[in-house]
Amino acid sequence: MRSNKIYILFFMLVTIFVACDKEKQPEEKQTMKIEKSAHKKVVYQVFTRLFGNTNTTNKPWGTIEENGVGKFSDFTDKALKKIKDLGVTHIWYTGIPHHDVIRDYTEFGISNDDPDVVKGRAGSPYAVKDYYNVNPDLADNPAKRLAEFKALIKRTHKAGLQLIIDIVPNHVARNYQGLTNPEGVDDFGAKDDKTVVYDVNNNFYYVPGEAFKVPEWQNGYQPLGGENNPLADHRFEEYPAKWTGNGSRAAQPDVNDWYETVKINYGVSPDGRKDFNELPEGFENKNYQKHFDFWKDKKVPSSWVKFKDIALYWIEMGVDGFRYDMAEMVPVEFWSYMNSAIKMKNENAFLMAEVYNPDLYRDYIRKGKMDYLYDKVQLYDTIKNIMQGHGSTDHIADIEKWKKDIEHHMLHFLENHDEQRIASPEFAGNALKGKPAMVISATISTSPTLIYFGQELGEPGAENAGFGSPSRTSIFDYIGVPNLQRWVNDKKFDGGSSTDEEKSLRDFYKRLLNFTINSSAMMGAYQDIHHHNRYHTEWYNDKVLSYVRWDAAEKLIIVSNFNDSNHYGFDLQVPNDIIKKWNLKDGEYETEDQIYHKNKPTLKVEKGVGYIRIDVEPLESFILKLK
C-alpha cells in the first residue's frame, strides 16, 4: 500500500553527497563481512491467488466461479523448480494472511465481510482480518487452509527457495476478528478503553461518541460494481469510530482514504509524544543481539507485543522472512524491538520494507534493523523516467554515491504490485524497454533484485478487473494474468502456449538473473565510468550508462543502451585508476559478454588507460568479463 503523500525528494538529494564512510563498530564490521560474503539474492514476488489461475474469462467484478482463482496447490514441485531455475533465491507469496474477501465461508466458521469496507471482490491483502490464519480462497479445502499452507512451505524449501510473506503493522482490516488466535492471545482492541482517543496500551485510536460512517462514493463507484448484496447497504457498525489506516481521524473517512482499515496505535499520542523508551545515542551501530537485550527489561505498548508474537508465530512455522507494508508509518523503535526478536529466532530471516522517505533510510536500516528497503524514490523513479524517454542516465551515479554506505540494503525493482507494469501504455508501452533497465537494476550494486511475477513475460496489466484501473495487475479482484497463463500452459509450467516474444524475454531474464546470483563480482566493488566517458568519449551520451564491478575473481565492464531506436558505437574508456586497481599492464585483454556470450571485444590498455570498442544496438546491454 502506498502513502497518499510519497516523499519526492530525489532531485534535491542527487546533488548531495553525504560522506557516510564512518568507522563502524567491530560488531557492525562483522555483520557487513557476513553479508558481503554471500551471493546476490533475487526475490520473485508472486500474487498467490493469481499465479495458478487458468481461467481466462476476466469479467469485471467477476466472482471466483466466473473468473477463477489460484491455489496453494498450484505451486507444484515443477512450478517451484521453474521459478528457481529463473535465477530466484526467495519467493514472496503476496496475500497469505487471512484478509477480507467477499465470499461466503460461514460453513467454515468465518464471518462474512461487508462490501462497504472491502476494496474489490477478492479484497485487499493489506486489510488483514486474522493474522493467525491464511486466506481461505487459496485452499482446496478451506477447513484445512493452514495445513495446506504448511505443505507449501515444505515444497518451497524442498525446491531450494526461501519464502517471504507480508506483515502489515500499520493497520488491520476494519472488521478484524482473530478466530484462530493461539491460546492466551487477545484480539486487537479487546482490552481497549474506548472512551478515550488515546491510551498507550490501546491497540486503536478512537473518535469517542461518534459512530463510523461509510465514505460517500464518488464518480459512479459502487461496491461490487453495484451488484445487489445484502451487506452493501452503505452502513457498517463501528462504535465508537476508529482512526483510519492512513491516519484520518474523521468518523467518516474520505473515499480516497484507506477506509477499509484502521490504524494501529504504537504508543504515539495524537500530538506526537512517544510513550516508550527511545534507543540510546550510538545504538544505530549495535547489532541485533544488543537491541534485543535493550528491550528485554523495558515495558512496551500492547501493540508491539501483539505484532512481535504474530511474526514469531510465522517464523516458527517455517516462514523465512517478511515484507513490511508502509514501515515508515510505524516508529523505528518498534522495528528495533520486533526485528531483533525475529533475528534471535532466525538470524538469516529476510526482512524488507516500504520506506519512501530517503531521510529515514539510515534510521530504519541501522536503528530498525531492516535488512532491505525499497529503492523507489531514487533509483526506480530515475530509471522509469529514462525508460519513458525523458530522463538522463547522468543522475544514476549520483544516486549510488549518495547511498554508498547503505547500497547493500536498498532493494531494486522495476515492477511490484504497487507499480505499473513496464509494458503498460502508462509506463513504457513495451516490455523490451525493461531490458537495459533490468541489467542496471540487477547489477549496479550488491543489493537484492525483485521481480514481479509475469514481468519476465512482458505482462501489460491491461485487464479491467473491477476496483481500480488497468496498468497494474489487480490486487483487489479475481482475475487472470494472460501472459503468465500462457506460460503456465494448463499447469504444465513449460511456456508451451507462450509467444516467441514472451519466450525470448523470459530467456533474457533467466540468463541475467542466473548470472547475478552466481557472479562473485556482484558482491564486490562498484565504480562509475559513465561520467568519465561523457567528457572524454565521442558519441557517448546520456542514454547510455556504463560502470565496472569487480572482486579478486572477476572483472566486469557493464554497458547499457536505453535508446529504443538508435545504435551507438564508441571507444569506451576505462580510466587509469581502475586499470591500476585491476593490476592491468599495457597490452590487450580478451572479454566476453556474460548474457549471450556472443560479443567478445578486446580491452586495449595504452599508457595506463583502457579502451574497448562498443557497438550497442537499441535496448542492448553487455556484461563484459575479462578473461
BELHU-V569802 format. One record per backbone hydrogen bond with DSSP energy under -1.0 kcal/mol. NH is the residue of the N-H (numbers start at 1). CO is the residue of the C=O. Records with the same first field share a line. If there is no record, write none. Layout:
NH = CO, CO
//
This chain:
8 = 6
9 = 7
12 = 9
13 = 9
14 = 10
16 = 13
20 = 18
22 = 20
29 = 25
30 = 26
31 = 27
32 = 28
33 = 29
34 = 30
35 = 31
36 = 32
37 = 33
38 = 35
43 = 449
44 = 90
45 = 451
46 = 92
48 = 46, 94
50 = 47
51 = 47
53 = 50
61 = 465
62 = 59
67 = 63
68 = 64
70 = 49
72 = 138
74 = 71
75 = 72
76 = 74
80 = 76
81 = 77
82 = 78
83 = 79
84 = 80
85 = 81
87 = 84
88 = 84
89 = 42
90 = 42
91 = 162
92 = 44
93 = 164
94 = 46
98 = 130, 133
100 = 127
102 = 121
103 = 101
108 = 105
109 = 106
110 = 105
117 = 114
118 = 115
122 = 476
123 = 476
127 = 124
129 = 98
130 = 98
133 = 130
135 = 96
138 = 135
139 = 136
144 = 141
145 = 142
148 = 144
149 = 145
150 = 146
151 = 147
152 = 148
153 = 149
154 = 150
155 = 151
156 = 152
157 = 153
158 = 154
159 = 155
160 = 157
161 = 156
162 = 89
164 = 91
165 = 321
167 = 323
172 = 262
173 = 128
174 = 260
176 = 173
177 = 129
179 = 177
185 = 182
190 = 187
192 = 189
202 = 199
206 = 197
207 = 241
210 = 207
212 = 238
213 = 251
221 = 218
225 = 222
226 = 223
227 = 224
232 = 229
233 = 231
241 = 210
243 = 205
244 = 248
245 = 261
247 = 244
257 = 254
259 = 257
261 = 258
262 = 172
263 = 243
264 = 170
265 = 203
269 = 273
272 = 269
275 = 267
283 = 280
285 = 282
286 = 283
291 = 287
292 = 288
293 = 289
294 = 290
295 = 291
298 = 295
305 = 301
306 = 302
307 = 303
308 = 304
309 = 305
310 = 306
311 = 307
312 = 308
313 = 309
314 = 310
315 = 311
316 = 312
318 = 315
319 = 314
320 = 163
322 = 350
323 = 165
324 = 352
325 = 167
327 = 354
329 = 326
330 = 327
335 = 331
336 = 332
337 = 333
338 = 334
339 = 335
340 = 336
341 = 337
342 = 338
343 = 339
344 = 340
346 = 342
349 = 346
350 = 320
352 = 322
353 = 372
354 = 324
360 = 357
364 = 360
365 = 361
366 = 362
367 = 363
368 = 363
370 = 364
371 = 351
372 = 351
373 = 409
374 = 353
375 = 411
376 = 374
380 = 375
381 = 376
382 = 378
383 = 379
384 = 380
385 = 381
386 = 382
387 = 383
388 = 384
389 = 386
390 = 385
393 = 542
395 = 392
396 = 393
399 = 395
400 = 396
401 = 397
402 = 398
403 = 399
404 = 401
406 = 403
407 = 403
409 = 406
410 = 407
411 = 373
412 = 448
419 = 416
421 = 471
424 = 421
427 = 424
428 = 422
429 = 424
433 = 430
434 = 431
435 = 432
438 = 434
439 = 435
440 = 436
441 = 437
442 = 438
443 = 439
444 = 440
449 = 41
450 = 412
451 = 43
453 = 45
455 = 452
457 = 454
458 = 455
459 = 454
465 = 463
471 = 461
485 = 481
486 = 482
487 = 483
488 = 484
489 = 485
492 = 488, 489
493 = 488
495 = 487
497 = 486
498 = 495
503 = 499
504 = 500
505 = 501
506 = 502
507 = 503
508 = 504
509 = 505
510 = 506
511 = 507
512 = 508
513 = 509
514 = 510
515 = 511
516 = 512
517 = 513
519 = 515
523 = 520
524 = 521
525 = 550
527 = 548
529 = 546
533 = 529
534 = 530
535 = 531
536 = 532
537 = 533
540 = 537
544 = 541
545 = 560
547 = 558
548 = 527
549 = 556
550 = 525
551 = 554
556 = 549
557 = 624
558 = 547
559 = 622
560 = 545
561 = 620
562 = 543
568 = 616
570 = 614
572 = 570, 612
574 = 610
579 = 575
580 = 576
581 = 577
582 = 578
583 = 580
584 = 579
587 = 605
589 = 603
592 = 625
593 = 599
594 = 623
603 = 589
604 = 611
605 = 587
606 = 609
609 = 606
610 = 574
611 = 604
612 = 572
614 = 570
616 = 568
619 = 563
620 = 617
622 = 559
624 = 557
625 = 592
626 = 555
627 = 590
//
